[in-house]
Amino acid sequence: MLPDLTPLRRFPAYRRLYVGTVLAGIGSQLAIAALGIQVFALTGSTAAVGVLGLFAFVPLVIMGLYGGALADRHDRRRVALGAQTLSWATSIVAAGLAVVGTDSVWPLYLVAAVWSGSYAVTAPARSSIYPRILPAGLLPAANALSVIAMTGSMALGPVIGGFLIDLAGFRAAYALDALITTAALWGLGSLPPIPPTPPTDGAPASGGLRSVVDGLGALRAMPNVRMTFVADIAAMVLAQPSVLLPAAGAVVLGGGARTVGYLYAAIAVGGVVSMLVSGRLGSVRRQGRAILGCIVGWGAGVAGLGVALIAVRSGLGGPGAGLLIAMAALAFAGGCDSVSAVFRTTILQTAAPDHLRGRLQGVFIVVVAGGPRVGGVLGGGLAVAVGEGWTAVLGGLLCVAAIAALAAVQPSFLAYDARHPVP
């Protein structure tokens, strides 16, 4: 039941990359939470926090797709290293803005855009490296470890950020992000060159927009890979709680930055706990069925958050009890999302050919990171009309309904067999 640590024990290159990714992830999540809290502090508006997601979404789509094309044409190590360097420089700029002070949200929106664009190039290149430095049989274990890193970062980053903001202001939070992001540069810089594998027909990958179009076109013949994207879009767009958390913690539950940090961290804590008992995930054959079941659990957890907020607003419970219920619901949702992420990543890595993997990983990053941004914009606008609690309840129920519809449309996904991966 415990996580399989074989990739860390046996493969030094993976170990160095993993350590750098963990530390840089903590800094990234710290900065994301700080941006949301700072925008809400300046405006008092959940809708303004949602706009932050919109500014992050546009460069994420553009650079995610193009970054995947770069990873299929150039040395994946160099592509990831260059983009990570830009992210590190942006952290320094954010810290500088916090030092000089700003009463406008526009510089923060621009910082979010550059951060998002650099991440969109780094992530597909880095994800495409894993199948080249690990045997296929260890990819589920490695993906579980990656989810532990991601969710652990999501747990620690916002909590550390909340404490730092309360103690020393936003400049301390951004400065710490800049400091520990250097770990990702070390992890990537220690790798050997990793050029993409040529296609089976020997033709080099096309460049520019044509390469992006070719990668998207390949999805037409990959229904199982495509379904992993569509199902995650349904979850993240329809039931996205992150944009609701600053108002939920600071207004509905009556706390400050620390309470907001606890809510952000609850999702990640659930993910970490689920991965600590992930040892048997590698033996699951019906991975498509597991993905859809987990996304239903995600929707139920988000709806549970909404019930807790509605109860506090209605005077049916105190803020303390509401916080505990909200954190439990978010932790359950986070655990379901983490298991889903392991299987979605594994299907992509095992079923997709290597010469398309960078571009498909780019699509994966756009879906995984872009879906929450779109969901944040929609949720932020809806929250103005009906409140944060009802937004969470409606989003969770719509997510469950959408997954039921997708299962009916493509029942073959339920029969996907991990021992015989078919894209």
Secondary structure as a PSIPRED ss2 file (coil, helix, strand):
# PSIPRED VFORMAT (PSIPRED V4.0)

   1 M C   1.000  0.000  0.000
   2 L C   1.000  0.000  0.000
   3 P C   1.000  0.000  0.000
   4 D C   1.000  0.000  0.000
   5 L C   1.000  0.000  0.000
   6 T H   0.000  1.000  0.000
   7 P H   0.000  1.000  0.000
   8 L H   0.000  1.000  0.000
   9 R H   0.000  1.000  0.000
  10 R H   0.000  1.000  0.000
  11 F C   1.000  0.000  0.000
  12 P H   0.000  1.000  0.000
  13 A H   0.000  1.000  0.000
  14 Y H   0.000  1.000  0.000
  15 R H   0.000  1.000  0.000
  16 R H   0.000  1.000  0.000
  17 L H   0.000  1.000  0.000
  18 Y H   0.000  1.000  0.000
  19 V H   0.000  1.000  0.000
  20 G H   0.000  1.000  0.000
  21 T H   0.000  1.000  0.000
  22 V H   0.000  1.000  0.000
  23 L H   0.000  1.000  0.000
  24 A H   0.000  1.000  0.000
  25 G H   0.000  1.000  0.000
  26 I H   0.000  1.000  0.000
  27 G H   0.000  1.000  0.000
  28 S H   0.000  1.000  0.000
  29 Q H   0.000  1.000  0.000
  30 L H   0.000  1.000  0.000
  31 A H   0.000  1.000  0.000
  32 I H   0.000  1.000  0.000
  33 A H   0.000  1.000  0.000
  34 A H   0.000  1.000  0.000
  35 L H   0.000  1.000  0.000
  36 G H   0.000  1.000  0.000
  37 I H   0.000  1.000  0.000
  38 Q H   0.000  1.000  0.000
  39 V H   0.000  1.000  0.000
  40 F H   0.000  1.000  0.000
  41 A H   0.000  1.000  0.000
  42 L H   0.000  1.000  0.000
  43 T H   0.000  1.000  0.000
  44 G C   1.000  0.000  0.000
  45 S C   1.000  0.000  0.000
  46 T H   0.000  1.000  0.000
  47 A H   0.000  1.000  0.000
  48 A H   0.000  1.000  0.000
  49 V H   0.000  1.000  0.000
  50 G H   0.000  1.000  0.000
  51 V H   0.000  1.000  0.000
  52 L H   0.000  1.000  0.000
  53 G H   0.000  1.000  0.000
  54 L H   0.000  1.000  0.000
  55 F H   0.000  1.000  0.000
  56 A H   0.000  1.000  0.000
  57 F H   0.000  1.000  0.000
  58 V H   0.000  1.000  0.000
  59 P H   0.000  1.000  0.000
  60 L H   0.000  1.000  0.000
  61 V H   0.000  1.000  0.000
  62 I H   0.000  1.000  0.000
  63 M H   0.000  1.000  0.000
  64 G H   0.000  1.000  0.000
  65 L H   0.000  1.000  0.000
  66 Y H   0.000  1.000  0.000
  67 G H   0.000  1.000  0.000
  68 G H   0.000  1.000  0.000
  69 A H   0.000  1.000  0.000
  70 L H   0.000  1.000  0.000
  71 A H   0.000  1.000  0.000
  72 D H   0.000  1.000  0.000
  73 R H   0.000  1.000  0.000
  74 H C   1.000  0.000  0.000
  75 D C   1.000  0.000  0.000
  76 R H   0.000  1.000  0.000
  77 R H   0.000  1.000  0.000
  78 R H   0.000  1.000  0.000
  79 V H   0.000  1.000  0.000
  80 A H   0.000  1.000  0.000
  81 L H   0.000  1.000  0.000
  82 G H   0.000  1.000  0.000
  83 A H   0.000  1.000  0.000
  84 Q H   0.000  1.000  0.000
  85 T H   0.000  1.000  0.000
  86 L H   0.000  1.000  0.000
  87 S H   0.000  1.000  0.000
  88 W H   0.000  1.000  0.000
  89 A H   0.000  1.000  0.000
  90 T H   0.000  1.000  0.000
  91 S H   0.000  1.000  0.000
  92 I H   0.000  1.000  0.000
  93 V H   0.000  1.000  0.000
  94 A H   0.000  1.000  0.000
  95 A H   0.000  1.000  0.000
  96 G H   0.000  1.000  0.000
  97 L H   0.000  1.000  0.000
  98 A H   0.000  1.000  0.000
  99 V H   0.000  1.000  0.000
 100 V H   0.000  1.000  0.000
 101 G C   1.000  0.000  0.000
 102 T C   1.000  0.000  0.000
 103 D C   1.000  0.000  0.000
 104 S C   1.000  0.000  0.000
 105 V C   1.000  0.000  0.000
 106 W H   0.000  1.000  0.000
 107 P H   0.000  1.000  0.000
 108 L H   0.000  1.000  0.000
 109 Y H   0.000  1.000  0.000
 110 L H   0.000  1.000  0.000
 111 V H   0.000  1.000  0.000
 112 A H   0.000  1.000  0.000
 113 A H   0.000  1.000  0.000
 114 V H   0.000  1.000  0.000
 115 W H   0.000  1.000  0.000
 116 S H   0.000  1.000  0.000
 117 G H   0.000  1.000  0.000
 118 S H   0.000  1.000  0.000
 119 Y H   0.000  1.000  0.000
 120 A H   0.000  1.000  0.000
 121 V H   0.000  1.000  0.000
 122 T H   0.000  1.000  0.000
 123 A H   0.000  1.000  0.000
 124 P H   0.000  1.000  0.000
 125 A H   0.000  1.000  0.000
 126 R H   0.000  1.000  0.000
 127 S H   0.000  1.000  0.000
 128 S H   0.000  1.000  0.000
 129 I H   0.000  1.000  0.000
 130 Y H   0.000  1.000  0.000
 131 P H   0.000  1.000  0.000
 132 R H   0.000  1.000  0.000
 133 I H   0.000  1.000  0.000
 134 L C   1.000  0.000  0.000
 135 P C   1.000  0.000  0.000
 136 A H   0.000  1.000  0.000
 137 G H   0.000  1.000  0.000
 138 L H   0.000  1.000  0.000
 139 L H   0.000  1.000  0.000
 140 P H   0.000  1.000  0.000
 141 A H   0.000  1.000  0.000
 142 A H   0.000  1.000  0.000
 143 N H   0.000  1.000  0.000
 144 A H   0.000  1.000  0.000
 145 L H   0.000  1.000  0.000
 146 S H   0.000  1.000  0.000
 147 V H   0.000  1.000  0.000
 148 I H   0.000  1.000  0.000
 149 A H   0.000  1.000  0.000
 150 M H   0.000  1.000  0.000
 151 T H   0.000  1.000  0.000
 152 G H   0.000  1.000  0.000
 153 S H   0.000  1.000  0.000
 154 M H   0.000  1.000  0.000
 155 A H   0.000  1.000  0.000
 156 L H   0.000  1.000  0.000
 157 G H   0.000  1.000  0.000
 158 P H   0.000  1.000  0.000
 159 V H   0.000  1.000  0.000
 160 I H   0.000  1.000  0.000
 161 G H   0.000  1.000  0.000
 162 G H   0.000  1.000  0.000
 163 F H   0.000  1.000  0.000
 164 L H   0.000  1.000  0.000
 165 I H   0.000  1.000  0.000
 166 D H   0.000  1.000  0.000
 167 L H   0.000  1.000  0.000
 168 A H   0.000  1.000  0.000
 169 G C   1.000  0.000  0.000
 170 F H   0.000  1.000  0.000
 171 R H   0.000  1.000  0.000
 172 A H   0.000  1.000  0.000
 173 A H   0.000  1.000  0.000
 174 Y H   0.000  1.000  0.000
 175 A H   0.000  1.000  0.000
 176 L H   0.000  1.000  0.000
 177 D H   0.000  1.000  0.000
 178 A H   0.000  1.000  0.000
 179 L H   0.000  1.000  0.000
 180 I H   0.000  1.000  0.000
 181 T H   0.000  1.000  0.000
 182 T H   0.000  1.000  0.000
 183 A H   0.000  1.000  0.000
 184 A H   0.000  1.000  0.000
 185 L H   0.000  1.000  0.000
 186 W H   0.000  1.000  0.000
 187 G H   0.000  1.000  0.000
 188 L H   0.000  1.000  0.000
 189 G H   0.000  1.000  0.000
 190 S C   1.000  0.000  0.000
 191 L C   1.000  0.000  0.000
 192 P C   1.000  0.000  0.000
 193 P C   1.000  0.000  0.000
 194 I C   1.000  0.000  0.000
 195 P C   1.000  0.000  0.000
 196 P C   1.000  0.000  0.000
 197 T C   1.000  0.000  0.000
 198 P C   1.000  0.000  0.000
 199 P C   1.000  0.000  0.000
 200 T C   1.000  0.000  0.000
 201 D C   1.000  0.000  0.000
 202 G C   1.000  0.000  0.000
 203 A C   1.000  0.000  0.000
 204 P C   1.000  0.000  0.000
 205 A C   1.000  0.000  0.000
 206 S C   1.000  0.000  0.000
 207 G C   1.000  0.000  0.000
 208 G H   0.000  1.000  0.000
 209 L H   0.000  1.000  0.000
 210 R H   0.000  1.000  0.000
 211 S H   0.000  1.000  0.000
 212 V H   0.000  1.000  0.000
 213 V H   0.000  1.000  0.000
 214 D H   0.000  1.000  0.000
 215 G H   0.000  1.000  0.000
 216 L H   0.000  1.000  0.000
 217 G H   0.000  1.000  0.000
 218 A H   0.000  1.000  0.000
 219 L H   0.000  1.000  0.000
 220 R H   0.000  1.000  0.000
 221 A H   0.000  1.000  0.000
 222 M C   1.000  0.000  0.000
 223 P H   0.000  1.000  0.000
 224 N H   0.000  1.000  0.000
 225 V H   0.000  1.000  0.000
 226 R H   0.000  1.000  0.000
 227 M H   0.000  1.000  0.000
 228 T H   0.000  1.000  0.000
 229 F H   0.000  1.000  0.000
 230 V H   0.000  1.000  0.000
 231 A H   0.000  1.000  0.000
 232 D H   0.000  1.000  0.000
 233 I H   0.000  1.000  0.000
 234 A H   0.000  1.000  0.000
 235 A H   0.000  1.000  0.000
 236 M H   0.000  1.000  0.000
 237 V H   0.000  1.000  0.000
 238 L H   0.000  1.000  0.000
 239 A C   1.000  0.000  0.000
 240 Q C   1.000  0.000  0.000
 241 P C   1.000  0.000  0.000
 242 S H   0.000  1.000  0.000
 243 V H   0.000  1.000  0.000
 244 L H   0.000  1.000  0.000
 245 L H   0.000  1.000  0.000
 246 P H   0.000  1.000  0.000
 247 A H   0.000  1.000  0.000
 248 A H   0.000  1.000  0.000
 249 G H   0.000  1.000  0.000
 250 A H   0.000  1.000  0.000
 251 V H   0.000  1.000  0.000
 252 V H   0.000  1.000  0.000
 253 L C   1.000  0.000  0.000
 254 G C   1.000  0.000  0.000
 255 G C   1.000  0.000  0.000
 256 G C   1.000  0.000  0.000
 257 A H   0.000  1.000  0.000
 258 R H   0.000  1.000  0.000
 259 T H   0.000  1.000  0.000
 260 V H   0.000  1.000  0.000
 261 G H   0.000  1.000  0.000
 262 Y H   0.000  1.000  0.000
 263 L H   0.000  1.000  0.000
 264 Y H   0.000  1.000  0.000
 265 A H   0.000  1.000  0.000
 266 A H   0.000  1.000  0.000
 267 I H   0.000  1.000  0.000
 268 A H   0.000  1.000  0.000
 269 V H   0.000  1.000  0.000
 270 G H   0.000  1.000  0.000
 271 G H   0.000  1.000  0.000
 272 V H   0.000  1.000  0.000
 273 V H   0.000  1.000  0.000
 274 S H   0.000  1.000  0.000
 275 M H   0.000  1.000  0.000
 276 L H   0.000  1.000  0.000
 277 V C   1.000  0.000  0.000
 278 S C   1.000  0.000  0.000
 279 G C   1.000  0.000  0.000
 280 R C   1.000  0.000  0.000
 281 L H   0.000  1.000  0.000
 282 G H   0.000  1.000  0.000
 283 S H   0.000  1.000  0.000
 284 V C   1.000  0.000  0.000
 285 R C   1.000  0.000  0.000
 286 R C   1.000  0.000  0.000
 287 Q H   0.000  1.000  0.000
 288 G H   0.000  1.000  0.000
 289 R H   0.000  1.000  0.000
 290 A H   0.000  1.000  0.000
 291 I H   0.000  1.000  0.000
 292 L H   0.000  1.000  0.000
 293 G H   0.000  1.000  0.000
 294 C H   0.000  1.000  0.000
 295 I H   0.000  1.000  0.000
 296 V H   0.000  1.000  0.000
 297 G H   0.000  1.000  0.000
 298 W H   0.000  1.000  0.000
 299 G H   0.000  1.000  0.000
 300 A H   0.000  1.000  0.000
 301 G H   0.000  1.000  0.000
 302 V H   0.000  1.000  0.000
 303 A H   0.000  1.000  0.000
 304 G H   0.000  1.000  0.000
 305 L H   0.000  1.000  0.000
 306 G H   0.000  1.000  0.000
 307 V H   0.000  1.000  0.000
 308 A H   0.000  1.000  0.000
 309 L H   0.000  1.000  0.000
 310 I H   0.000  1.000  0.000
 311 A H   0.000  1.000  0.000
 312 V H   0.000  1.000  0.000
 313 R H   0.000  1.000  0.000
 314 S C   1.000  0.000  0.000
 315 G C   1.000  0.000  0.000
 316 L C   1.000  0.000  0.000
 317 G C   1.000  0.000  0.000
 318 G C   1.000  0.000  0.000
 319 P H   0.000  1.000  0.000
 320 G H   0.000  1.000  0.000
 321 A H   0.000  1.000  0.000
 322 G H   0.000  1.000  0.000
 323 L H   0.000  1.000  0.000
 324 L H   0.000  1.000  0.000
 325 I H   0.000  1.000  0.000
 326 A H   0.000  1.000  0.000
 327 M H   0.000  1.000  0.000
 328 A H   0.000  1.000  0.000
 329 A H   0.000  1.000  0.000
 330 L H   0.000  1.000  0.000
 331 A H   0.000  1.000  0.000
 332 F H   0.000  1.000  0.000
 333 A H   0.000  1.000  0.000
 334 G H   0.000  1.000  0.000
 335 G H   0.000  1.000  0.000
 336 C H   0.000  1.000  0.000
 337 D H   0.000  1.000  0.000
 338 S H   0.000  1.000  0.000
 339 V H   0.000  1.000  0.000
 340 S H   0.000  1.000  0.000
 341 A H   0.000  1.000  0.000
 342 V H   0.000  1.000  0.000
 343 F H   0.000  1.000  0.000
 344 R H   0.000  1.000  0.000
 345 T H   0.000  1.000  0.000
 346 T H   0.000  1.000  0.000
 347 I H   0.000  1.000  0.000
 348 L H   0.000  1.000  0.000
 349 Q H   0.000  1.000  0.000
 350 T H   0.000  1.000  0.000
 351 A H   0.000  1.000  0.000
 352 A C   1.000  0.000  0.000
 353 P C   1.000  0.000  0.000
 354 D H   0.000  1.000  0.000
 355 H H   0.000  1.000  0.000
 356 L H   0.000  1.000  0.000
 357 R H   0.000  1.000  0.000
 358 G H   0.000  1.000  0.000
 359 R H   0.000  1.000  0.000
 360 L H   0.000  1.000  0.000
 361 Q H   0.000  1.000  0.000
 362 G H   0.000  1.000  0.000
 363 V H   0.000  1.000  0.000
 364 F H   0.000  1.000  0.000
 365 I H   0.000  1.000  0.000
 366 V H   0.000  1.000  0.000
 367 V H   0.000  1.000  0.000
 368 V H   0.000  1.000  0.000
 369 A H   0.000  1.000  0.000
 370 G H   0.000  1.000  0.000
 371 G H   0.000  1.000  0.000
 372 P H   0.000  1.000  0.000
 373 R H   0.000  1.000  0.000
 374 V H   0.000  1.000  0.000
 375 G H   0.000  1.000  0.000
 376 G H   0.000  1.000  0.000
 377 V H   0.000  1.000  0.000
 378 L H   0.000  1.000  0.000
 379 G H   0.000  1.000  0.000
 380 G H   0.000  1.000  0.000
 381 G H   0.000  1.000  0.000
 382 L H   0.000  1.000  0.000
 383 A H   0.000  1.000  0.000
 384 V H   0.000  1.000  0.000
 385 A H   0.000  1.000  0.000
 386 V H   0.000  1.000  0.000
 387 G C   1.000  0.000  0.000
 388 E H   0.000  1.000  0.000
 389 G H   0.000  1.000  0.000
 390 W H   0.000  1.000  0.000
 391 T H   0.000  1.000  0.000
 392 A H   0.000  1.000  0.000
 393 V H   0.000  1.000  0.000
 394 L H   0.000  1.000  0.000
 395 G H   0.000  1.000  0.000
 396 G H   0.000  1.000  0.000
 397 L H   0.000  1.000  0.000
 398 L H   0.000  1.000  0.000
 399 C H   0.000  1.000  0.000
 400 V H   0.000  1.000  0.000
 401 A H   0.000  1.000  0.000
 402 A H   0.000  1.000  0.000
 403 I H   0.000  1.000  0.000
 404 A H   0.000  1.000  0.000
 405 A H   0.000  1.000  0.000
 406 L H   0.000  1.000  0.000
 407 A H   0.000  1.000  0.000
 408 A H   0.000  1.000  0.000
 409 V H   0.000  1.000  0.000
 410 Q C   1.000  0.000  0.000
 411 P H   0.000  1.000  0.000
 412 S H   0.000  1.000  0.000
 413 F H   0.000  1.000  0.000
 414 L H   0.000  1.000  0.000
 415 A H   0.000  1.000  0.000
 416 Y C   1.000  0.000  0.000
 417 D C   1.000  0.000  0.000
 418 A C   1.000  0.000  0.000
 419 R C   1.000  0.000  0.000
 420 H C   1.000  0.000  0.000
 421 P C   1.000  0.000  0.000
 422 V C   1.000  0.000  0.000
 423 P C   1.000  0.000  0.000
